């Protein structure tokens, strides 16, 4: 948050719990945040006065220009708001009115009631200058792009506004359950000394179990939200392995029938991440162990709640990762079976709400995964059709969330498939056009997020295909410039994370393919020994 909020008493004369300050470009996020905060369920045992602190919220829908001044309505809303909630993004940083609202609120209400939410970018690119005036160093909750990170961000924001602390808010309900158990124990003591001893032992066992559960779930929540969000862009997901294994030791000893749905869903998501980590490390055995456990869990939750979107989504992810492992082993029919199930579940989600960004993306992924397997099976025309349809859904998602890096990345991914299928159909010009569109998307993303290694890896793969697919002229200047760029990009990645087996193996495979390309086309101006030396260094 922008400031560390304590247990601040709420004045009774505030008309609004909070004033949401945002740039017009972030209107969709502001509306979503307002709905989430106003509907936030506080624990029933919280003081009523505190529990009502999140509603109502003021959000102005008027788009002001530089020729306007802050309206009387805005000034009255600022005067009547307990908190100022600043949505930070590159657009907000450059918004004259967001900065003016911050200055006005600070002058009227003071610094302590300003809270910040990062909706896009990083602090350097997204904090409005007014937040930093006077040498201030604000903190912010991070909404991220996933549903889980959004929920955690909302909880962090609610905790600050309620003045109870994040940990207190998350665990308050659990403490209440423990107190209820202790009360029951006290009644049992009155009946007999034997029952008192027995019950005391049982309650302490439950306390220990509850403590273990809370510790495990705390680690899992951290792992699947903040920690993953911080590590994925820089390609260091391997750090999650030790955290995940430690957290999941608790779940391995539990009967899934006895665990509530939310616990099952969280542990399944953690296992999905560990599958990704294991595949990146080339550890297929560990990946299988984790996905088998995750699939059992998500199937159980899905069977309990067949119409619940969260249950459908979670099981779809298990089907996807099982398909990925089959694909990793080149068992294409097995991959097809699970990707087909994933696509069917994604379609159910999309039909439930075609305007939901997440479900539109799921629909696109379902089609794209099917296209990948069809491509492997040599069904080129069918694969091409699926890639085209997937691209359309990713573009629809980008319209819903215009600044989404994820949507841009998946459009580029579909373009890669279209380039390859066009190449298979010997349409070289179209293949090159698709590949250049893909490279341009990655290049634009990296301009704003140069530390995003996931995008950099995709970027260098796309560049390398210009050479290995024969899409670049065999002249010394053009070819050498592209080669040097690919070398540089791979080395940046491997310097950042030398343990990433996927990147290293891809680099070695690429260099091997370059040697074959040189020999096949008799390109005597390229130094073969230098490339062989790079392969040797990468293999060490």
HUHU-V707562 format. One record per residue. RES is the residue in one letter. SS is DSSP state (a for helix, b for strand, c for the rest). PSI is psi in degrees with one decimal (* if undefined). D_LAST is the distance of its C-alpha to the last C-alpha in Angstrom with 2 decimals. Layout:
<<RES | SS | PSI | D_LAST> <RES | SS | PSI | D_LAST>>
//
This chain:
<<X | c | 165.0 | 45.21> <X | c | -29.5 | 46.71> <X | c | 153.2 | 48.52> <X | c | 108.6 | 48.46> <X | c | 132.6 | 51.49> <X | c | -158.3 | 53.50> <X | c | 80.7 | 56.34> <X | c | 128.1 | 58.35> <X | c | 145.4 | 61.72> <X | c | 133.1 | 62.50> <X | c | 151.2 | 65.66> <X | c | -11.5 | 68.12> <X | c | 12.3 | 69.00> <X | c | 129.0 | 65.67> <X | c | -35.4 | 66.09> <X | b | 144.8 | 62.38> <X | b | -32.6 | 59.57> <X | b | 156.0 | 57.27> <X | b | 118.9 | 57.12> <X | b | 116.0 | 54.06> <X | b | 122.8 | 53.13> <X | c | 157.3 | 50.87> <X | c | 151.5 | 50.34> <X | a | -32.0 | 51.91> <X | a | -21.0 | 48.52> <X | a | 21.6 | 47.65> <X | a | -40.5 | 50.92> <X | a | -41.6 | 49.41> <X | a | -39.7 | 47.21> <X | a | -42.2 | 50.22> <X | a | -41.2 | 52.39> <X | a | -41.7 | 49.85> <X | a | -41.6 | 49.46> <X | a | -45.7 | 53.23> <X | a | -41.9 | 53.71> <X | a | -42.5 | 51.06> <X | a | -42.8 | 52.53> <X | a | -24.2 | 56.13> <X | c | 3.8 | 55.36> <X | c | 128.1 | 53.23> <X | c | 108.7 | 54.51> <X | c | 151.2 | 55.08> <X | c | 142.9 | 55.75> <X | c | -26.0 | 59.40> <X | c | 6.4 | 60.08> <X | c | 145.7 | 59.24> <X | c | 138.3 | 62.26> <X | a | -40.3 | 63.76> <X | a | -40.6 | 63.86> <X | a | -42.9 | 60.12> <X | a | -26.3 | 59.31> <X | a | 5.1 | 61.13> <X | a | -13.3 | 59.20> <X | a | 1.3 | 56.81> <X | c | 144.0 | 59.56> <X | c | 166.1 | 60.89> <X | b | 146.0 | 58.48> <X | b | 128.6 | 59.52> <X | c | 111.8 | 57.53> <X | c | 133.9 | 59.20> <X | c | 7.1 | 58.67> <X | c | 132.0 | 60.32> <X | c | 109.1 | 58.18> <X | c | 150.9 | 59.47> <X | c | 173.8 | 59.26> <X | c | -12.6 | 59.21> <X | c | -11.8 | 62.98> <X | c | 168.5 | 63.71> <X | c | 166.2 | 63.99> <X | c | 124.1 | 63.08> <X | c | 164.6 | 65.76> <X | a | -34.5 | 68.22> <X | a | -42.8 | 66.64> <X | a | -45.2 | 63.24> <X | a | -40.0 | 64.81> <X | a | -38.9 | 66.80> <X | a | -39.1 | 63.72> <X | a | -46.0 | 61.83> <X | a | -31.3 | 64.84> <X | c | 14.5 | 65.03> <X | b | 135.7 | 61.36> <X | b | -38.7 | 59.97> <X | b | 154.8 | 56.37> <X | b | 121.9 | 54.67> <X | b | 108.9 | 51.56> <X | b | 120.2 | 49.47> <X | b | 112.7 | 47.03> <X | b | 130.1 | 44.33> <X | c | 168.6 | 42.62> <X | a | -36.4 | 42.25> <X | a | -39.9 | 45.65> <X | a | -37.9 | 47.19> <X | a | -37.2 | 45.86> <X | c | 3.9 | 47.76> <X | c | 119.4 | 50.80> <X | a | -41.1 | 53.89> <X | a | -33.3 | 55.57> <X | a | -45.3 | 52.83> <X | a | -39.6 | 52.86> <X | a | -38.5 | 56.67> <X | a | -38.3 | 56.79> <X | a | -46.2 | 54.48> <X | a | -41.2 | 56.72> <X | a | -45.9 | 59.87> <X | a | -42.5 | 58.69> <X | a | -39.8 | 57.58> <X | a | -35.3 | 60.99> <X | a | -44.5 | 62.90> <X | a | -15.2 | 60.93> <X | c | 174.2 | 58.60> <X | c | -31.4 | 54.84> <X | c | -20.6 | 54.53> <X | c | 17.7 | 55.06> <X | b | 122.5 | 52.44> <X | b | 148.2 | 49.47> <X | b | 148.8 | 46.51> <X | b | 124.1 | 44.41> <X | b | 114.7 | 41.25> <X | c | -17.0 | 41.49> <X | c | 146.9 | 38.98> <X | c | -159.2 | 36.47> <X | c | 166.4 | 35.78> <X | a | -42.3 | 38.38> <X | a | -32.1 | 37.93> <X | a | -9.5 | 38.68> <X | a | -18.6 | 41.14> <X | c | 124.3 | 43.38> <X | c | 140.9 | 46.83> <X | a | -31.8 | 47.77> <X | a | -28.0 | 50.82> <X | a | -29.7 | 48.66> <X | a | -4.6 | 47.17> <X | a | 142.6 | 50.49> <X | a | 20.3 | 51.48> <X | a | 18.2 | 47.93> <X | c | 149.5 | 47.43> <X | c | 78.8 | 43.96> <X | c | 154.0 | 44.45> <X | c | 163.3 | 42.27> <X | c | 143.6 | 42.28> <X | b | 151.1 | 41.86> <X | b | 116.6 | 39.30> <X | c | -24.7 | 40.57> <X | c | -164.4 | 37.27> <X | c | -12.7 | 37.36> <X | c | 163.7 | 37.36> <X | a | -39.0 | 40.46> <X | a | -42.2 | 39.12> <X | a | -33.8 | 38.13> <X | a | -44.7 | 41.57> <X | a | -41.9 | 43.33> <X | a | -41.6 | 41.57> <X | a | -41.4 | 42.42> <X | a | -41.3 | 46.03> <X | a | -41.1 | 46.17> <X | a | -43.7 | 44.89> <X | a | -44.1 | 47.51> <X | a | -40.8 | 50.23> <X | a | -42.2 | 49.45> <X | a | -41.7 | 50.00> <X | a | -33.0 | 53.16> <X | a | -17.3 | 54.51> <X | c | 30.7 | 53.67> <X | c | -11.2 | 52.35> <X | c | 140.9 | 48.62> <X | a | -49.4 | 45.87> <X | a | -40.0 | 45.40> <X | a | -41.2 | 49.16> <X | a | -43.9 | 49.53> <X | a | -38.5 | 46.86> <X | a | -2.1 | 48.06> <X | a | -43.8 | 51.81> <X | a | -37.7 | 52.60> <X | a | -39.7 | 50.75> <X | a | -36.8 | 52.76> <X | a | -40.4 | 55.91> <X | a | -39.4 | 55.18> <X | a | -38.1 | 54.66> <X | a | -36.8 | 57.96> <X | a | -42.2 | 59.71> <X | a | -40.1 | 58.45> <X | a | -35.0 | 59.69> <X | a | -42.4 | 63.06> <X | a | -39.4 | 63.42> <X | a | -41.5 | 62.66> <X | a | -39.2 | 65.38> <X | a | -41.1 | 67.93> <X | a | -31.8 | 66.95> <X | a | -33.3 | 67.52> <X | c | -20.6 | 71.20> <X | c | -44.8 | 71.74> <X | c | 152.8 | 70.76> <X | a | -36.7 | 68.89> <X | a | -48.3 | 67.00> <X | a | -34.7 | 65.87> <X | a | -46.9 | 64.97> <X | a | -45.1 | 62.66> <X | a | -46.2 | 61.14> <X | a | -39.1 | 60.64> <X | a | -44.0 | 59.24> <X | a | -43.3 | 56.57> <X | a | -42.3 | 55.76> <X | a | -40.9 | 55.57> <X | a | -35.8 | 53.24> <X | a | -41.3 | 51.00> <X | a | -38.2 | 51.12> <X | a | -45.7 | 50.38> <X | a | -43.0 | 47.28> <X | a | -40.8 | 46.20> <X | a | -39.1 | 46.95> <X | a | -45.1 | 44.96> <X | a | -41.3 | 41.93> <X | a | -44.9 | 42.39> <X | a | -39.0 | 42.68> <X | a | -44.5 | 39.60> <X | a | -45.3 | 37.56> <X | a | -31.6 | 39.00> <X | a | -43.5 | 38.51> <X | a | -42.7 | 34.79> <X | a | -43.6 | 34.66> <X | a | -45.3 | 36.72> <X | a | -39.8 | 34.49> <X | a | -42.6 | 31.37> <X | a | -1.6 | 32.75> <X | a | -92.8 | 34.38> <X | a | -48.8 | 33.51> <X | a | -44.5 | 30.05> <X | a | -42.3 | 28.80> <X | a | -33.8 | 30.50> <X | a | -33.5 | 28.73> <X | a | -32.8 | 25.19> <X | a | -46.1 | 25.11> <X | c | -27.1 | 25.54> <X | c | 7.3 | 22.61> <X | c | 34.0 | 20.29> <X | c | 39.4 | 20.19> <X | c | -19.3 | 22.03> <X | c | -25.8 | 19.78> <X | a | -26.7 | 22.03> <X | a | -19.9 | 24.87> <X | a | -50.5 | 23.62> <X | a | -37.3 | 24.93> <X | a | -46.4 | 28.07> <X | a | -44.1 | 28.76> <X | a | -42.1 | 28.37> <X | a | -42.6 | 30.69> <X | a | -38.4 | 33.22> <X | a | -8.5 | 33.28> <X | a | -35.4 | 33.97> <X | a | -47.6 | 37.51> <X | a | -32.7 | 37.84> <X | a | -27.3 | 36.54> <X | c | 0.7 | 39.60> <X | c | 155.1 | 42.06> <X | c | 118.7 | 44.34> <X | a | -25.2 | 43.66> <X | a | -23.3 | 47.40> <X | a | -9.5 | 48.21> <X | c | 143.1 | 45.94> <X | c | 161.7 | 47.29> <X | a | -39.7 | 45.96> <X | a | -36.3 | 44.39> <X | a | -42.1 | 42.34> <X | a | -43.4 | 41.21> <X | a | -40.8 | 40.25> <X | a | -43.3 | 38.17> <X | a | -33.6 | 36.25> <X | a | -41.6 | 35.65> <X | a | -38.9 | 34.21> <X | a | -41.6 | 31.91> <X | a | -37.0 | 30.73> <X | a | -41.3 | 30.21> <X | a | -41.1 | 27.83> <X | a | -28.9 | 25.92> <X | a | -46.7 | 25.67> <X | a | -43.3 | 24.07> <X | a | -44.6 | 21.61> <X | a | -40.7 | 20.79> <X | a | -38.9 | 20.35> <X | a | -33.5 | 18.02> <X | c | -1.7 | 15.86> <X | c | 17.3 | 16.36> <X | c | 82.6 | 18.72> <X | a | -31.8 | 21.65> <X | a | -47.8 | 23.57> <X | a | -38.0 | 23.88> <X | a | -42.0 | 24.80> <X | a | -43.1 | 27.55> <X | a | -46.2 | 28.96> <X | a | -41.0 | 29.34> <X | a | -32.2 | 30.82> <X | a | -41.7 | 33.24> <X | a | -42.0 | 34.50> <X | a | -42.5 | 34.77> <X | a | -38.1 | 36.63> <X | a | -42.1 | 39.13> <X | a | -49.5 | 39.83> <X | a | -31.7 | 40.26> <X | a | -40.1 | 42.40> <X | a | -46.9 | 44.63> <X | a | -40.8 | 45.10> <X | a | -41.1 | 45.73> <X | a | -35.0 | 48.30> <X | a | -33.4 | 50.05> <X | c | 68.2 | 50.08> <X | c | -17.7 | 49.96> <X | c | 0.0 | 51.34> <X | c | 127.6 | 49.30> <X | a | -36.0 | 46.82> <X | a | -39.8 | 44.37> <X | a | -41.3 | 44.40> <X | a | -47.3 | 44.01> <X | a | -46.9 | 41.13> <X | a | -42.4 | 39.26> <X | a | -32.0 | 39.64> <X | a | -38.6 | 38.62> <X | a | -38.1 | 35.25> <X | a | -44.2 | 34.83> <X | a | -38.1 | 35.76> <X | a | -48.5 | 33.22> <X | a | -33.5 | 30.28> <X | a | -42.9 | 31.47> <X | a | -39.2 | 31.55> <X | a | -38.6 | 28.02> <X | a | -40.4 | 26.79> <X | a | -42.0 | 28.88> <X | a | -38.5 | 27.45> <X | a | -36.6 | 23.86> <X | c | 5.2 | 25.00> <X | c | 28.4 | 26.83> <X | c | 85.6 | 30.14> <X | a | -36.8 | 32.04> <X | a | -38.7 | 35.51> <X | a | -43.0 | 34.44> <X | a | -41.7 | 32.79> <X | a | -43.0 | 36.00> <X | a | -46.7 | 38.20> <X | a | -34.5 | 36.58> <X | a | -32.5 | 36.13> <X | a | -43.7 | 39.80> <X | a | -42.4 | 40.82> <X | a | -45.7 | 38.82> <X | a | -37.8 | 40.57> <X | a | -42.2 | 43.94> <X | a | -39.6 | 43.44> <X | a | -37.6 | 42.34> <X | a | -37.8 | 45.51> <X | a | -45.1 | 47.65> <X | a | -45.6 | 46.30> <X | a | -39.1 | 46.90> <X | a | -32.0 | 50.41> <X | a | -36.2 | 51.22> <X | c | 88.5 | 50.53> <X | c | -13.2 | 49.58> <X | c | -1.4 | 49.53> <X | c | 122.2 | 46.94> <X | a | -47.7 | 43.70> <X | a | -40.9 | 41.51> <X | a | -32.2 | 43.36> <X | a | -41.9 | 43.23> <X | a | -42.0 | 39.45> <X | a | -41.6 | 39.35> <X | a | -45.1 | 41.51> <X | a | -42.8 | 39.18> <X | a | -39.0 | 36.10> <X | a | -44.2 | 38.06> <X | a | -40.8 | 38.78> <X | a | -39.6 | 35.29> <X | a | -41.8 | 33.72> <X | a | -39.9 | 36.33> <X | a | -40.5 | 35.58> <X | a | -44.2 | 31.89> <X | a | -42.7 | 32.93> <X | a | -38.6 | 35.80> <X | a | -45.9 | 33.44> <X | a | -33.6 | 31.21> <X | c | -0.3 | 34.45> <X | c | 10.2 | 35.49> <X | c | 75.3 | 38.39> <X | a | -46.1 | 37.74> <X | a | -41.3 | 41.10> <X | a | -41.0 | 41.10> <X | a | -44.8 | 37.60> <X | a | -43.2 | 38.69> <X | a | -41.4 | 41.82> <X | a | -39.9 | 39.91> <X | a | -42.9 | 37.50> <X | a | -42.5 | 40.58> <X | a | -39.4 | 42.35> <X | a | -44.1 | 39.35> <X | a | -38.7 | 39.12> <X | a | -42.8 | 42.81> <X | a | -37.8 | 42.45> <X | a | -36.5 | 39.58> <X | a | -37.6 | 41.85> <X | a | -41.8 | 44.69> <X | a | -38.4 | 42.59> <X | a | -31.5 | 41.80> <X | a | -36.5 | 45.56> <X | a | -40.6 | 46.05> <X | c | 83.8 | 43.38> <X | c | -22.7 | 43.05> <X | c | 9.6 | 40.34> <X | c | 117.1 | 38.02> <X | a | -36.0 | 34.39> <X | a | -44.7 | 33.81> <X | a | -42.3 | 36.46> <X | a | -41.3 | 35.15> <X | a | -40.9 | 31.63> <X | a | -29.1 | 33.12> <X | a | -44.4 | 35.36> <X | a | -38.4 | 32.32> <X | a | -43.5 | 30.69> <X | a | -36.7 | 33.88> <X | a | -35.3 | 33.91> <X | a | -44.5 | 30.50> <X | a | -39.3 | 32.07> <X | a | -35.6 | 35.12> <X | a | -44.9 | 33.17> <X | a | -42.3 | 31.47> <X | a | -35.7 | 34.79> <X | a | -38.0 | 36.54> <X | a | -41.6 | 34.05> <X | a | -32.8 | 34.75> <X | c | 9.8 | 38.43> <X | c | 31.6 | 37.84> <X | c | 80.2 | 39.08> <X | a | -42.6 | 36.67> <X | a | -43.1 | 38.59> <X | a | -39.8 | 38.71> <X | a | -43.7 | 35.04> <X | a | -39.2 | 34.19> <X | a | -44.6 | 36.76> <X | a | -42.2 | 35.29> <X | a | -39.9 | 31.73> <X | a | -35.8 | 33.07> <X | a | -40.9 | 34.96> <X | a | -47.6 | 31.84> <X | a | -39.2 | 29.96> <X | a | -40.0 | 33.05> <X | a | -48.6 | 33.19> <X | a | -40.3 | 29.63> <X | a | -42.4 | 30.25> <X | a | -39.8 | 33.45> <X | a | -44.2 | 31.93> <X | a | -23.9 | 29.19> <X | a | -35.7 | 32.01> <X | a | -20.7 | 33.32> <X | c | 68.0 | 30.20> <X | c | -18.3 | 27.38> <X | c | 7.8 | 25.46> <X | c | 97.1 | 25.51> <X | a | -29.0 | 21.91> <X | a | -44.5 | 23.21> <X | a | -39.1 | 25.34> <X | a | -39.4 | 22.74> <X | a | -43.8 | 20.45> <X | a | -37.7 | 23.54> <X | a | -46.6 | 24.46> <X | a | -31.6 | 21.34> <X | a | -42.7 | 21.57> <X | a | -43.1 | 25.19> <X | a | -43.1 | 24.51> <X | a | -30.4 | 22.03> <X | a | -25.9 | 24.79> <X | a | -36.3 | 27.12> <X | a | -56.5 | 25.13> <X | a | -24.0 | 24.04> <X | c | 1.7 | 27.53> <X | c | 34.0 | 29.27> <X | c | 3.5 | 31.06> <X | c | 144.2 | 30.69> <X | c | 140.1 | 32.65> <X | c | 50.3 | 30.94> <X | c | 151.3 | 32.07> <X | a | -44.3 | 29.83> <X | a | -51.9 | 30.57> <X | a | -44.3 | 30.20> <X | a | -44.4 | 27.13> <X | a | -38.6 | 25.26> <X | a | -41.2 | 26.25> <X | a | -40.6 | 24.92> <X | a | -48.0 | 21.60> <X | a | -37.4 | 21.19> <X | a | -40.6 | 22.21> <X | a | -41.3 | 19.63> <X | a | -46.6 | 16.76> <X | a | -41.9 | 18.28> <X | a | -43.1 | 18.83> <X | a | -40.1 | 15.36> <X | a | -33.3 | 14.00> <X | a | -44.2 | 16.89> <X | a | -48.2 | 15.98> <X | a | -25.3 | 12.34> <X | a | -36.8 | 13.68> <X | a | -40.1 | 16.36> <X | c | 88.0 | 14.51> <X | c | -16.4 | 10.72> <X | c | -5.8 | 11.64> <X | c | 101.5 | 13.34> <X | a | -36.4 | 12.03> <X | a | -48.0 | 14.84> <X | a | -45.5 | 13.95> <X | a | -47.1 | 10.28> <X | a | -36.6 | 11.57> <X | a | -39.2 | 14.50> <X | a | -46.4 | 12.82> <X | a | -43.2 | 11.04> <X | a | -41.7 | 14.48> <X | a | -47.7 | 16.32> <X | a | -37.7 | 14.74> <X | a | -41.9 | 15.46> <X | a | -34.6 | 18.93> <X | a | -42.5 | 19.48> <X | a | -42.4 | 19.02> <X | a | -40.0 | 21.57> <X | a | -40.4 | 23.80> <X | a | -45.7 | 23.84> <X | a | -41.6 | 24.84> <X | a | -33.6 | 27.33> <X | a | 6.1 | 29.03> <X | c | 51.8 | 28.78> <X | c | 83.2 | 27.44> <X | c | -14.7 | 27.35> <X | c | -4.7 | 27.14> <X | c | 133.5 | 23.48> <X | c | 103.4 | 20.92> <X | a | -39.6 | 18.87> <X | a | -35.6 | 16.77> <X | a | -41.0 | 15.75> <X | a | -40.3 | 14.61> <X | a | -37.0 | 12.75> <X | a | -37.1 | 10.94> <X | a | -39.8 | 10.18> <X | a | -43.1 | 8.84> <X | a | -43.8 | 6.51> <X | a | -38.8 | 5.45> <X | a | -25.3 | 5.60> <X | a | -25.1 | 3.82> <X | c | * | 0.00>>
//
